[in-house]
Amino acid sequence: PQWVRFREVIGPLVDQATSYLNAPRGIATRVAIVEMVPNGKIAPHVDGQAHAAAAHRLHIPLIAPPGAEYKVDGKKFKMQPGFAYDFNNRKQHSVRNKSPRPRVNILIDFLPNPGAPMQTALPPKFG
């Protein structure tokens, strides 16, 4: 995957973002750098997969233009770089980027799992 070249930066961010969940064991099942194009939108929806009921979906904003706005369960908010956000994706949510700049987040799906040691979904570092 392309994000492997960012492993040394993303790994500590994943660890820090998931540490507040009070889940000393668990696994990041997905780590992705996601971009929303200028003037893009994600229509209102509810994540209905079984995985969504058990996992936390965390967002770490890297580029958060002023026009990027989130709506979860009828409440609007903006994400700011330097923070991690965990919201209930089983509630209706949407995103609009009314900015001429892209919005870029690190997206982490974290599944608390008391039976497994804490790990991230990053491949081993070689070399």
MOPAC internal coordinates of N, CA, C and O (Angstrom, degrees):
PM7 1SCF
backbone

  N    0.0000 0     0.00 0     0.00 0    0    0    0
  C    1.4631 1     0.00 0     0.00 0    1    0    0
  C    1.5375 1   111.14 1     0.00 0    2    1    0
  O    1.2310 1   120.64 1   -29.36 1    3    2    1
  N    1.3083 1   116.37 1   150.64 1    3    2    1
  C    1.4569 1   121.13 1  -176.47 1    5    3    2
  C    1.5239 1   113.20 1   -64.36 1    6    5    3
  O    1.2310 1   119.69 1   149.10 1    7    6    5
  N    1.3218 1   118.19 1   -30.90 1    7    6    5
  C    1.4671 1   120.00 1  -175.65 1    9    7    6
  C    1.5182 1   112.97 1   -71.94 1   10    9    7
  O    1.2310 1   119.10 1   171.48 1   11   10    9
  N    1.3303 1   119.33 1    -8.52 1   11   10    9
  C    1.4663 1   121.74 1  -178.77 1   13   11   10
  C    1.5291 1   110.61 1   -57.60 1   14   13   11
  O    1.2310 1   120.30 1   147.01 1   15   14   13
  N    1.3244 1   117.02 1   -32.99 1   15   14   13
  C    1.4644 1   118.36 1   179.99 1   17   15   14
  C    1.5272 1   112.11 1   -67.15 1   18   17   15
  O    1.2310 1   120.02 1   166.34 1   19   18   17
  N    1.3311 1   117.56 1   -13.66 1   19   18   17
  C    1.4616 1   121.99 1   177.44 1   21   19   18
  C    1.5265 1   112.25 1  -101.56 1   22   21   19
  O    1.2310 1   120.19 1  -167.62 1   23   22   21
  N    1.3312 1   117.24 1    12.38 1   23   22   21
  C    1.4665 1   122.52 1  -174.44 1   25   23   22
  C    1.5235 1   113.44 1   -51.45 1   26   25   23
  O    1.2310 1   120.07 1   135.01 1   27   26   25
  N    1.3232 1   117.47 1   -44.99 1   27   26   25
  C    1.4646 1   119.98 1  -175.65 1   29   27   26
  C    1.5224 1   111.99 1   -66.16 1   30   29   27
  O    1.2310 1   119.67 1   154.58 1   31   30   29
  N    1.3139 1   118.24 1   -25.42 1   31   30   29
  C    1.4638 1   121.81 1   177.34 1   33   31   30
  C    1.5271 1   110.39 1   -88.88 1   34   33   31
  O    1.2310 1   120.20 1   134.37 1   35   34   33
  N    1.3221 1   117.22 1   -45.63 1   35   34   33
  C    1.4639 1   121.02 1  -174.21 1   37   35   34
  C    1.5249 1   112.13 1   -70.83 1   38   37   35
  O    1.2310 1   119.43 1   140.91 1   39   38   37
  N    1.3276 1   118.69 1   -39.09 1   39   38   37
  C    1.4728 1   120.95 1  -178.75 1   41   39   38
  C    1.5210 1   113.02 1   -53.51 1   42   41   39
  O    1.2310 1   119.03 1   127.03 1   43   42   41
  N    1.3433 1   119.46 1   -52.97 1   43   42   41
  C    1.4644 1   120.02 1   178.02 1   45   43   42
  C    1.5296 1   113.21 1   -63.25 1   46   45   43
  O    1.2310 1   119.78 1   146.75 1   47   46   45
  N    1.3439 1   118.02 1   -33.25 1   47   46   45
  C    1.4650 1   119.96 1   177.32 1   49   47   46
  C    1.5209 1   111.03 1   -65.39 1   50   49   47
  O    1.2310 1   120.59 1   138.96 1   51   50   49
  N    1.3308 1   116.47 1   -41.04 1   51   50   49
  C    1.4655 1   120.46 1   177.15 1   53   51   50
  C    1.5249 1   109.64 1   -61.35 1   54   53   51
  O    1.2310 1   120.49 1   132.75 1   55   54   53
  N    1.3257 1   116.66 1   -47.25 1   55   54   53
  C    1.4665 1   120.39 1  -179.46 1   57   55   54
  C    1.5232 1   111.46 1   -61.07 1   58   57   55
  O    1.2310 1   120.31 1   135.10 1   59   58   57
  N    1.3282 1   117.02 1   -44.90 1   59   58   57
  C    1.4614 1   120.30 1  -178.85 1   61   59   58
  C    1.5276 1   111.18 1   -67.48 1   62   61   59
  O    1.2310 1   120.03 1   136.68 1   63   62   61
  N    1.3247 1   117.55 1   -43.32 1   63   62   61
  C    1.4648 1   120.88 1  -177.98 1   65   63   62
  C    1.5227 1   112.07 1   -65.56 1   66   65   63
  O    1.2310 1   119.98 1   146.46 1   67   66   65
  N    1.3278 1   117.65 1   -33.54 1   67   66   65
  C    1.4646 1   120.03 1  -178.08 1   69   67   66
  C    1.5222 1   112.66 1   -88.72 1   70   69   67
  O    1.2310 1   119.45 1   168.04 1   71   70   69
  N    1.3243 1   118.65 1   -11.96 1   71   70   69
  C    1.4695 1   120.70 1  -175.50 1   73   71   70
  C    1.5251 1   112.70 1   -64.34 1   74   73   71
  O    1.2310 1   119.50 1   148.65 1   75   74   73
  N    1.3303 1   118.55 1   -31.35 1   75   74   73
  C    1.4583 1   120.44 1  -178.00 1   77   75   74
  C    1.5298 1   112.64 1   -72.44 1   78   77   75
  O    1.2310 1   119.88 1   167.63 1   79   78   77
  N    1.3146 1   117.83 1   -12.37 1   79   78   77
  C    1.4644 1   121.05 1  -177.41 1   81   79   78
  C    1.5264 1   112.68 1   -73.10 1   82   81   79
  O    1.2310 1   120.44 1   175.54 1   83   82   81
  N    1.3252 1   116.77 1    -4.46 1   83   82   81
  C    1.4697 1   121.19 1  -178.76 1   85   83   82
  C    1.5205 1   111.16 1    53.78 1   86   85   83
  O    1.2310 1   120.87 1  -139.51 1   87   86   85
  N    1.3090 1   115.93 1    40.49 1   87   86   85
  C    1.4592 1   122.52 1   178.38 1   89   87   86
  C    1.5233 1   106.98 1  -123.39 1   90   89   87
  O    1.2310 1   120.26 1   -94.55 1   91   90   89
  N    1.3455 1   117.11 1    85.45 1   91   90   89
  C    1.4592 1   118.92 1  -176.51 1   93   91   90
  C    1.5202 1   113.15 1   -60.80 1   94   93   91
  O    1.2310 1   120.59 1   162.88 1   95   94   93
  N    1.3018 1   116.47 1   -17.12 1   95   94   93
  C    1.4618 1   120.79 1   176.37 1   97   95   94
  C    1.5294 1   107.11 1  -123.52 1   98   97   95
  O    1.2310 1   120.89 1   -34.47 1   99   98   97
  N    1.2775 1   115.91 1   145.53 1   99   98   97
  C    1.4529 1   120.03 1  -179.96 1  101   99   98
  C    1.5114 1   109.82 1   162.58 1  102  101   99
  O    1.2310 1   121.21 1    -0.38 1  103  102  101
  N    1.3096 1   115.28 1   179.62 1  103  102  101
  C    1.4603 1   119.10 1  -177.71 1  105  103  102
  C    1.5243 1   109.71 1  -142.96 1  106  105  103
  O    1.2310 1   121.33 1   -42.55 1  107  106  105
  N    1.3152 1   115.06 1   137.45 1  107  106  105
  C    1.4585 1   120.68 1   170.86 1  109  107  106
  C    1.5257 1   105.66 1   -83.80 1  110  109  107
  O    1.2310 1   120.46 1   -73.39 1  111  110  109
  N    1.3225 1   116.72 1   106.61 1  111  110  109
  C    1.4603 1   120.91 1  -175.29 1  113  111  110
  C    1.5241 1   112.52 1   -82.69 1  114  113  111
  O    1.2310 1   121.14 1   163.76 1  115  114  113
  N    1.3268 1   115.43 1   -16.24 1  115  114  113
  C    1.4697 1   119.52 1   178.02 1  117  115  114
  C    1.5170 1   108.02 1  -150.98 1  118  117  115
  O    1.2310 1   120.80 1   -47.34 1  119  118  117
  N    1.3039 1   116.08 1   132.66 1  119  118  117
  C    1.4609 1   122.80 1   172.78 1  121  119  118
  C    1.5267 1   105.45 1  -134.00 1  122  121  119
  O    1.2310 1   120.66 1   -58.36 1  123  122  121
  N    1.3243 1   116.35 1   121.64 1  123  122  121
  C    1.4634 1   119.82 1  -176.58 1  125  123  122
  C    1.5194 1   110.05 1  -144.01 1  126  125  123
  O    1.2310 1   121.01 1   -31.22 1  127  126  125
  N    1.3082 1   115.67 1   148.78 1  127  126  125
  C    1.4556 1   121.16 1   169.56 1  129  127  126
  C    1.5253 1   105.34 1   -98.47 1  130  129  127
  O    1.2310 1   120.88 1   -62.29 1  131  130  129
  N    1.3452 1   115.92 1   117.71 1  131  130  129
  C    1.4608 1   120.61 1  -174.22 1  133  131  130
  C    1.5267 1   110.03 1  -116.01 1  134  133  131
  O    1.2310 1   121.34 1   -41.51 1  135  134  133
  N    1.3145 1   115.05 1   138.49 1  135  134  133
  C    1.4614 1   121.29 1  -179.87 1  137  135  134
  C    1.5197 1   109.67 1  -119.07 1  138  137  135
  O    1.2310 1   121.04 1   -45.80 1  139  138  137
  N    1.3204 1   115.61 1   134.20 1  139  138  137
  C    1.4603 1   121.01 1   170.31 1  141  139  138
  C    1.5236 1   106.51 1  -107.81 1  142  141  139
  O    1.2310 1   120.87 1   -54.45 1  143  142  141
  N    1.3054 1   115.94 1   125.55 1  143  142  141
  C    1.4578 1   121.24 1  -176.35 1  145  143  142
  C    1.5288 1   110.77 1   -66.27 1  146  145  143
  O    1.2310 1   120.28 1   -21.31 1  147  146  145
  N    1.3305 1   117.07 1   158.69 1  147  146  145
  C    1.4557 1   119.82 1   174.85 1  149  147  146
  C    1.5347 1   110.36 1   -54.99 1  150  149  147
  O    1.2310 1   120.85 1   -41.76 1  151  150  149
  N    1.3110 1   115.98 1   138.24 1  151  150  149
  C    1.4641 1   123.77 1  -179.21 1  153  151  150
  C    1.5279 1   112.82 1    60.85 1  154  153  151
  O    1.2310 1   120.20 1  -157.22 1  155  154  153
  N    1.3332 1   117.22 1    22.78 1  155  154  153
  C    1.4593 1   121.49 1   178.74 1  157  155  154
  C    1.5181 1   111.78 1   -85.66 1  158  157  155
  O    1.2310 1   121.28 1   -13.62 1  159  158  157
  N    1.3286 1   115.16 1   166.38 1  159  158  157
  C    1.4640 1   119.32 1   176.50 1  161  159  158
  C    1.5205 1   110.17 1  -152.63 1  162  161  159
  O    1.2310 1   121.76 1   -28.01 1  163  162  161
  N    1.3161 1   114.24 1   151.99 1  163  162  161
  C    1.4611 1   122.97 1   170.64 1  165  163  162
  C    1.5188 1   104.98 1  -116.31 1  166  165  163
  O    1.2310 1   120.43 1   -61.13 1  167  166  165
  N    1.3155 1   116.79 1   118.87 1  167  166  165
  C    1.4627 1   121.94 1  -176.25 1  169  167  166
  C    1.5275 1   111.08 1   -63.65 1  170  169  167
  O    1.2310 1   120.31 1   -24.56 1  171  170  169
  N    1.3397 1   117.01 1   155.44 1  171  170  169
  C    1.4671 1   119.89 1   177.52 1  173  171  170
  C    1.5281 1   110.81 1   -55.62 1  174  173  171
  O    1.2310 1   121.17 1   -45.61 1  175  174  173
  N    1.3254 1   115.36 1   134.39 1  175  174  173
  C    1.4616 1   121.13 1  -179.84 1  177  175  174
  C    1.5239 1   109.62 1  -160.44 1  178  177  175
  O    1.2310 1   120.95 1   -10.99 1  179  178  177
  N    1.3159 1   115.79 1   169.01 1  179  178  177
  C    1.4648 1   124.14 1   173.93 1  181  179  178
  C    1.5182 1   106.32 1  -123.84 1  182  181  179
  O    1.2310 1   120.17 1   -49.07 1  183  182  181
  N    1.3369 1   117.28 1   130.93 1  183  182  181
  C    1.4624 1   120.44 1   177.16 1  185  183  182
  C    1.5244 1   107.80 1   -73.73 1  186  185  183
  O    1.2310 1   120.49 1   -65.71 1  187  186  185
  N    1.3225 1   116.68 1   114.29 1  187  186  185
  C    1.4505 1   120.65 1  -172.53 1  189  187  186
  C    1.5162 1   115.76 1  -102.15 1  190  189  187
  O    1.2310 1   119.81 1   179.69 1  191  190  189
  N    1.3414 1   117.98 1    -0.31 1  191  190  189
  C    1.4546 1   119.16 1  -179.37 1  193  191  190
  C    1.5336 1   109.87 1   -66.66 1  194  193  191
  O    1.2310 1   120.63 1   -28.10 1  195  194  193
  N    1.3246 1   116.40 1   151.90 1  195  194  193
  C    1.4667 1   120.74 1   178.03 1  197  195  194
  C    1.5263 1   110.56 1   -58.50 1  198  197  195
  O    1.2310 1   120.44 1   143.69 1  199  198  197
  N    1.3195 1   116.77 1   -36.31 1  199  198  197
  C    1.4634 1   121.45 1  -179.73 1  201  199  198
  C    1.5326 1   111.04 1   -60.02 1  202  201  199
  O    1.2310 1   120.22 1   144.80 1  203  202  201
  N    1.3375 1   117.18 1   -35.20 1  203  202  201
  C    1.4677 1   121.18 1  -177.97 1  205  203  202
  C    1.5226 1   111.94 1   -64.66 1  206  205  203
  O    1.2310 1   120.03 1   152.99 1  207  206  205
  N    1.3245 1   117.55 1   -27.01 1  207  206  205
  C    1.4651 1   120.43 1  -179.86 1  209  207  206
  C    1.5216 1   111.63 1   -72.85 1  210  209  207
  O    1.2310 1   119.83 1   154.49 1  211  210  209
  N    1.3178 1   117.92 1   -25.51 1  211  210  209
  C    1.4647 1   121.11 1  -175.42 1  213  211  210
  C    1.5212 1   113.18 1  -104.71 1  214  213  211
  O    1.2310 1   120.02 1   152.82 1  215  214  213
  N    1.3203 1   117.57 1   -27.18 1  215  214  213
  C    1.4689 1   120.93 1  -173.50 1  217  215  214
  C    1.5239 1   111.71 1   -94.39 1  218  217  215
  O    1.2310 1   121.34 1   -25.61 1  219  218  217
  N    1.3097 1   115.05 1   154.39 1  219  218  217
  C    1.4641 1   122.31 1   169.95 1  221  219  218
  C    1.5183 1   106.86 1   -93.77 1  222  221  219
  O    1.2310 1   120.35 1   -46.50 1  223  222  221
  N    1.3280 1   116.93 1   133.50 1  223  222  221
  C    1.4592 1   120.69 1   173.71 1  225  223  222
  C    1.5215 1   106.98 1  -103.64 1  226  225  223
  O    1.2310 1   121.16 1   -66.44 1  227  226  225
  N    1.3186 1   115.39 1   113.56 1  227  226  225
  C    1.4557 1   121.89 1  -177.88 1  229  227  226
  C    1.5216 1   109.86 1  -106.35 1  230  229  227
  O    1.2310 1   120.89 1   -38.81 1  231  230  229
  N    1.3129 1   115.91 1   141.19 1  231  230  229
  C    1.4618 1   122.05 1   175.44 1  233  231  230
  C    1.5174 1   108.35 1  -119.40 1  234  233  231
  O    1.2310 1   120.34 1   -46.95 1  235  234  233
  N    1.3232 1   116.96 1   133.05 1  235  234  233
  C    1.4616 1   122.94 1   172.35 1  237  235  234
  C    1.5259 1   105.87 1  -119.26 1  238  237  235
  O    1.2310 1   119.91 1   -73.59 1  239  238  237
  N    1.3333 1   117.77 1   106.41 1  239  238  237
  C    1.4599 1   119.61 1  -179.32 1  241  239  238
  C    1.5270 1   111.82 1   -69.79 1  242  241  239
  O    1.2310 1   120.75 1   -48.84 1  243  242  241
  N    1.3091 1   116.18 1   131.16 1  243  242  241
  C    1.4632 1   122.43 1   174.24 1  245  243  242
  C    1.5263 1   109.95 1  -102.06 1  246  245  243
  O    1.2310 1   120.98 1   134.93 1  247  246  245
  N    1.3218 1   115.74 1   -45.07 1  247  246  245
  C    1.4628 1   122.17 1   174.62 1  249  247  246
  C    1.5235 1   106.15 1  -126.53 1  250  249  247
  O    1.2310 1   120.69 1   -63.56 1  251  250  249
  N    1.3305 1   116.29 1   116.44 1  251  250  249
  C    1.4656 1   121.55 1  -176.38 1  253  251  250
  C    1.5273 1   109.21 1  -126.20 1  254  253  251
  O    1.2310 1   120.17 1   -95.52 1  255  254  253
  N    1.3327 1   117.28 1    84.48 1  255  254  253
  C    1.4595 1   118.46 1   179.79 1  257  255  254
  C    1.5291 1   110.68 1   -65.07 1  258  257  255
  O    1.2310 1   120.16 1   -25.59 1  259  258  257
  N    1.3259 1   117.31 1   154.41 1  259  258  257
  C    1.4651 1   120.19 1  -176.60 1  261  259  258
  C    1.5251 1   113.95 1   -57.55 1  262  261  259
  O    1.2310 1   119.66 1   154.40 1  263  262  261
  N    1.3268 1   118.26 1   -25.60 1  263  262  261
  C    1.4592 1   120.47 1  -178.60 1  265  263  262
  C    1.5151 1   114.93 1   -84.05 1  266  265  263
  O    1.2310 1   119.56 1   178.97 1  267  266  265
  N    1.3369 1   118.44 1    -1.03 1  267  266  265
  C    1.4747 1   120.83 1   179.70 1  269  267  266
  C    1.5229 1   108.68 1   -82.67 1  270  269  267
  O    1.2310 1   120.78 1   -60.53 1  271  270  269
  N    1.3293 1   116.11 1   119.47 1  271  270  269
  C    1.4657 1   121.02 1  -175.32 1  273  271  270
  C    1.5286 1   109.94 1  -133.06 1  274  273  271
  O    1.2310 1   121.31 1   -43.39 1  275  274  273
  N    1.3150 1   115.09 1   136.61 1  275  274  273
  C    1.4587 1   122.92 1  -179.52 1  277  275  274
  C    1.5155 1   108.62 1  -109.95 1  278  277  275
  O    1.2310 1   121.24 1   -29.23 1  279  278  277
  N    1.3221 1   115.23 1   150.77 1  279  278  277
  C    1.4613 1   120.36 1   175.36 1  281  279  278
  C    1.5224 1   106.93 1  -136.87 1  282  281  279
  O    1.2310 1   120.74 1   -58.31 1  283  282  281
  N    1.3225 1   116.19 1   121.69 1  283  282  281
  C    1.4616 1   121.94 1   179.07 1  285  283  282
  C    1.5189 1   107.58 1  -128.68 1  286  285  283
  O    1.2310 1   120.80 1   -57.20 1  287  286  285
  N    1.3325 1   116.07 1   122.80 1  287  286  285
  C    1.4649 1   121.73 1   178.11 1  289  287  286
  C    1.5306 1   110.85 1    53.02 1  290  289  287
  O    1.2310 1   120.66 1  -140.04 1  291  290  289
  N    1.3381 1   116.34 1    39.96 1  291  290  289
  C    1.4575 1   121.49 1   176.93 1  293  291  290
  C    1.5179 1   115.68 1    84.04 1  294  293  291
  O    1.2310 1   119.65 1   176.39 1  295  294  293
  N    1.3321 1   118.28 1    -3.61 1  295  294  293
  C    1.4699 1   121.56 1  -177.98 1  297  295  294
  C    1.5288 1   109.88 1  -106.05 1  298  297  295
  O    1.2310 1   121.03 1   -52.25 1  299  298  297
  N    1.3351 1   115.63 1   127.75 1  299  298  297
  C    1.4660 1   121.18 1   179.38 1  301  299  298
  C    1.5234 1   110.19 1   -90.51 1  302  301  299
  O    1.2310 1   121.10 1   -35.22 1  303  302  301
  N    1.3237 1   115.49 1   144.78 1  303  302  301
  C    1.4629 1   120.50 1   174.51 1  305  303  302
  C    1.5213 1   109.34 1  -158.39 1  306  305  303
  O    1.2310 1   121.37 1   -14.45 1  307  306  305
  N    1.3362 1   114.99 1   165.55 1  307  306  305
  C    1.4615 1   121.90 1   177.57 1  309  307  306
  C    1.5182 1   108.26 1  -120.51 1  310  309  307
  O    1.2310 1   120.79 1   -37.10 1  311  310  309
  N    1.3063 1   116.09 1   142.90 1  311  310  309
  C    1.4610 1   121.67 1   176.62 1  313  311  310
  C    1.5229 1   108.99 1   -95.09 1  314  313  311
  O    1.2310 1   121.04 1   -36.91 1  315  314  313
  N    1.3318 1   115.61 1   143.09 1  315  314  313
  C    1.4549 1   121.81 1  -179.37 1  317  315  314
  C    1.5271 1   110.15 1  -118.62 1  318  317  315
  O    1.2310 1   119.72 1   -40.40 1  319  318  317
  N    1.3308 1   118.14 1   139.60 1  319  318  317
  C    1.4661 1   120.02 1   174.33 1  321  319  318
  C    1.5278 1   110.31 1   -57.54 1  322  321  319
  O    1.2310 1   121.00 1   -32.35 1  323  322  321
  N    1.3212 1   115.69 1   147.65 1  323  322  321
  C    1.4620 1   121.05 1  -178.64 1  325  323  322
  C    1.5122 1   113.00 1    97.22 1  326  325  323
  O    1.2310 1   120.09 1   176.68 1  327  326  325
  N    1.3274 1   117.44 1    -3.32 1  327  326  325
  C    1.4545 1   122.02 1   179.99 1  329  327  326
  C    1.5248 1   109.68 1  -129.55 1  330  329  327
  O    1.2310 1   120.75 1   -23.30 1  331  330  329
  N    1.3303 1   116.18 1   156.70 1  331  330  329
  C    1.4663 1   122.34 1   172.21 1  333  331  330
  C    1.5225 1   106.97 1  -111.25 1  334  333  331
  O    1.2310 1   120.32 1   -37.68 1  335  334  333
  N    1.3217 1   116.99 1   142.32 1  335  334  333
  C    1.4571 1   122.43 1  -177.20 1  337  335  334
  C    1.5189 1   109.63 1  -122.35 1  338  337  335
  O    1.2310 1   121.10 1   -46.98 1  339  338  337
  N    1.3165 1   115.49 1   133.02 1  339  338  337
  C    1.4608 1   123.33 1   177.92 1  341  339  338
  C    1.5218 1   106.09 1  -123.41 1  342  341  339
  O    1.2310 1   120.14 1   -65.78 1  343  342  341
  N    1.3208 1   117.34 1   114.22 1  343  342  341
  C    1.4617 1   118.20 1   176.88 1  345  343  342
  C    1.5154 1   109.75 1  -128.00 1  346  345  343
  O    1.2310 1   121.23 1   -20.98 1  347  346  345
  N    1.3148 1   115.25 1   159.02 1  347  346  345
  C    1.4560 1   122.00 1  -176.10 1  349  347  346
  C    1.5300 1   109.12 1   -76.93 1  350  349  347
  O    1.2310 1   120.76 1   -78.25 1  351  350  349
  N    1.3324 1   116.16 1   101.75 1  351  350  349
  C    1.4586 1   119.82 1  -178.26 1  353  351  350
  C    1.5264 1   112.69 1   -78.94 1  354  353  351
  O    1.2310 1   120.44 1  -176.18 1  355  354  353
  N    1.3338 1   116.77 1     3.82 1  355  354  353
  C    1.4668 1   121.38 1   172.37 1  357  355  354
  C    1.5290 1   110.28 1   -88.24 1  358  357  355
  O    1.2310 1   120.61 1   176.74 1  359  358  357
  N    1.3271 1   116.43 1    -3.26 1  359  358  357
  C    1.4681 1   122.46 1   172.26 1  361  359  358
  C    1.5271 1   106.70 1   -99.50 1  362  361  359
  O    1.2310 1   120.80 1   -25.24 1  363  362  361
  N    1.3198 1   116.07 1   154.76 1  363  362  361
  C    1.4577 1   118.88 1   179.96 1  365  363  362
  C    1.5321 1   109.73 1   -61.72 1  366  365  363
  O    1.2310 1   120.96 1   -46.37 1  367  366  365
  N    1.3331 1   115.76 1   133.63 1  367  366  365
  C    1.4589 1   120.89 1  -179.82 1  369  367  366
  C    1.5311 1   110.36 1  -147.16 1  370  369  367
  O    1.2310 1   122.01 1   -22.27 1  371  370  369
  N    1.3299 1   113.77 1   157.73 1  371  370  369
  C    1.4633 1   120.65 1  -179.87 1  373  371  370
  C    1.5235 1   108.56 1  -154.20 1  374  373  371
  O    1.2310 1   121.18 1   -13.44 1  375  374  373
  N    1.3285 1   115.35 1   166.56 1  375  374  373
  C    1.4642 1   121.63 1   179.07 1  377  375  374
  C    1.5235 1   108.16 1  -140.18 1  378  377  375
  O    1.2310 1   121.19 1   -39.37 1  379  378  377
  N    1.3295 1   115.33 1   140.63 1  379  378  377
  C    1.4714 1   121.69 1   172.96 1  381  379  378
  C    1.5126 1   107.90 1  -132.21 1  382  381  379
  O    1.2310 1   120.98 1   -42.23 1  383  382  381
  N    1.2990 1   115.74 1   137.77 1  383  382  381
  C    1.4593 1   120.76 1   175.14 1  385  383  382
  C    1.5262 1   107.77 1  -118.35 1  386  385  383
  O    1.2310 1   120.77 1   -88.00 1  387  386  385
  N    1.3224 1   116.13 1    92.00 1  387  386  385
  C    1.4664 1   121.47 1  -177.78 1  389  387  386
  C    1.5288 1   111.11 1   -86.14 1  390  389  387
  O    1.2310 1   120.63 1  -153.57 1  391  390  389
  N    1.2945 1   116.41 1    26.43 1  391  390  389
  C    1.4593 1   122.24 1  -175.85 1  393  391  390
  C    1.5248 1   110.43 1  -108.40 1  394  393  391
  O    1.2310 1   119.99 1   -24.89 1  395  394  393
  N    1.3350 1   117.62 1   155.11 1  395  394  393
  C    1.4644 1   119.99 1   173.38 1  397  395  394
  C    1.5296 1   112.40 1   -79.63 1  398  397  395
  O    1.2310 1   120.58 1   179.49 1  399  398  397
  N    1.3429 1   116.49 1    -0.51 1  399  398  397
  C    1.4709 1   121.60 1   178.85 1  401  399  398
  C    1.5302 1   109.51 1  -108.98 1  402  401  399
  O    1.2310 1   119.67 1   -28.22 1  403  402  401
  N    1.3292 1   118.23 1   151.78 1  403  402  401
  C    1.4670 1   120.03 1   176.42 1  405  403  402
  C    1.5263 1   111.20 1   -71.11 1  406  405  403
  O    1.2310 1   121.16 1   -24.72 1  407  406  405
  N    1.3007 1   115.39 1   155.28 1  407  406  405
  C    1.4654 1   122.53 1   171.26 1  409  407  406
  C    1.5184 1   106.15 1  -104.52 1  410  409  407
  O    1.2310 1   119.90 1   -48.91 1  411  410  409
  N    1.3462 1   117.80 1   131.09 1  411  410  409
  C    1.4633 1   121.46 1  -177.99 1  413  411  410
  C    1.5232 1   108.83 1  -129.07 1  414  413  411
  O    1.2310 1   120.66 1   -53.39 1  415  414  413
  N    1.3269 1   116.34 1   126.61 1  415  414  413
  C    1.4649 1   123.04 1   178.24 1  417  415  414
  C    1.5214 1   110.01 1  -127.90 1  418  417  415
  O    1.2310 1   121.30 1   -26.03 1  419  418  417
  N    1.3323 1   115.13 1   153.97 1  419  418  417
  C    1.4609 1   120.12 1   161.90 1  421  419  418
  C    1.5196 1   104.83 1   -91.14 1  422  421  419
  O    1.2310 1   120.38 1   -50.80 1  423  422  421
  N    1.3129 1   116.88 1   129.20 1  423  422  421
  C    1.4601 1   122.85 1   179.98 1  425  423  422
  C    1.5230 1   107.73 1  -110.61 1  426  425  423
  O    1.2310 1   120.69 1   -50.82 1  427  426  425
  N    1.3234 1   116.28 1   129.18 1  427  426  425
  C    1.4670 1   121.44 1  -179.65 1  429  427  426
  C    1.5195 1   108.42 1  -126.98 1  430  429  427
  O    1.2310 1   119.92 1   -54.60 1  431  430  429
  N    1.3197 1   117.76 1   125.40 1  431  430  429
  C    1.4622 1   121.78 1   167.97 1  433  431  430
  C    1.5137 1   106.24 1   -99.77 1  434  433  431
  O    1.2310 1   120.71 1   -62.73 1  435  434  433
  N    1.3284 1   116.25 1   117.27 1  435  434  433
  C    1.4660 1   121.93 1  -175.96 1  437  435  434
  C    1.5183 1   109.21 1  -116.20 1  438  437  435
  O    1.2310 1   121.04 1   -57.01 1  439  438  437
  N    1.3205 1   115.61 1   122.99 1  439  438  437
  C    1.4557 1   122.19 1  -178.72 1  441  439  438
  C    1.5210 1   109.45 1  -108.45 1  442  441  439
  O    1.2310 1   119.72 1   -73.15 1  443  442  441
  N    1.3512 1   118.15 1   106.85 1  443  442  441
  C    1.4604 1   119.27 1   175.56 1  445  443  442
  C    1.5278 1   108.83 1   -61.58 1  446  445  443
  O    1.2310 1   120.81 1   -47.97 1  447  446  445
  N    1.3194 1   116.06 1   132.03 1  447  446  445
  C    1.4590 1   120.54 1  -177.24 1  449  447  446
  C    1.5157 1   108.29 1  -146.98 1  450  449  447
  O    1.2310 1   120.04 1   -81.90 1  451  450  449
  N    1.3390 1   117.53 1    98.10 1  451  450  449
  C    1.4595 1   119.36 1  -176.18 1  453  451  450
  C    1.5222 1   114.13 1   -62.92 1  454  453  451
  O    1.2310 1   119.68 1   165.24 1  455  454  453
  N    1.3261 1   118.22 1   -14.76 1  455  454  453
  C    1.4529 1   119.86 1  -177.61 1  457  455  454
  C    1.5138 1   114.78 1   -90.40 1  458  457  455
  O    1.2310 1   120.01 1   176.85 1  459  458  457
  N    1.3423 1   117.58 1    -3.15 1  459  458  457
  C    1.4694 1   119.39 1  -175.25 1  461  459  458
  C    1.5172 1   110.37 1  -125.55 1  462  461  459
  O    1.2310 1   120.04 1   -31.60 1  463  462  461
  N    1.3223 1   117.53 1   148.40 1  463  462  461
  C    1.4677 1   119.03 1   176.01 1  465  463  462
  C    1.5222 1   110.51 1   -68.02 1  466  465  463
  O    1.2310 1   120.79 1   -28.04 1  467  466  465
  N    1.3150 1   116.09 1   151.96 1  467  466  465
  C    1.4622 1   120.97 1   178.31 1  469  467  466
  C    1.5221 1   109.15 1   -61.36 1  470  469  467
  O    1.2310 1   120.46 1   -49.65 1  471  470  469
  N    1.3265 1   116.73 1   130.35 1  471  470  469
  C    1.4525 1   121.30 1   177.19 1  473  471  470
  C    1.5106 1   108.49 1  -154.29 1  474  473  471
  O    1.2310 1   120.60 1   -16.39 1  475  474  473
  N    1.3039 1   116.46 1   163.61 1  475  474  473
  C    1.4519 1   120.59 1   175.20 1  477  475  474
  C    1.5133 1   108.33 1  -112.00 1  478  477  475
  O    1.2310 1   121.30 1   -16.66 1  479  478  477
  N    1.3005 1   115.11 1   163.34 1  479  478  477
  C    1.4570 1   120.15 1  -178.49 1  481  479  478
  C    1.5241 1   111.04 1   -84.63 1  482  481  479
  O    1.2310 1   120.74 1  -145.77 1  483  482  481
  N    1.3001 1   116.20 1    34.23 1  483  482  481
  C    1.4595 1   120.85 1   178.10 1  485  483  482
  C    1.5239 1   109.04 1   -98.76 1  486  485  483
  O    1.2310 1   119.85 1   -40.56 1  487  486  485
  N    1.3178 1   117.89 1   139.44 1  487  486  485
  C    1.4626 1   119.08 1   179.52 1  489  487  486
  C    1.5247 1   110.36 1   -70.14 1  490  489  487
  O    1.2310 1   119.85 1   -19.49 1  491  490  489
  N    1.3141 1   117.90 1   160.51 1  491  490  489
  C    1.4615 1   120.04 1   177.47 1  493  491  490
  C    1.5233 1   110.37 1   -58.86 1  494  493  491
  O    1.2310 1   121.23 1   -31.45 1  495  494  493
  N    1.3067 1   115.25 1   148.55 1  495  494  493
  C    1.4633 1   120.08 1   178.17 1  497  495  494
  C    1.5252 1   108.34 1   -84.16 1  498  497  495
  O    1.2310 1   120.79 1   -48.86 1  499  498  497
  N    1.3163 1   116.09 1   131.14 1  499  498  497
  C    1.4584 1   120.93 1   179.32 1  501  499  498
  C    1.5192 1   109.31 1  -110.33 1  502  501  499
  O    1.2310 1   120.95 1   -31.04 1  503  502  501
  N    1.3475 1   115.79 1   148.96 1  503  502  501
  C    1.4535 1   120.07 1   174.15 1  505  503  502
  C    1.4895 1   114.70 1    96.61 1  506  505  503
  O    1.2310 1   120.10 1   180.00 1  507  506  505

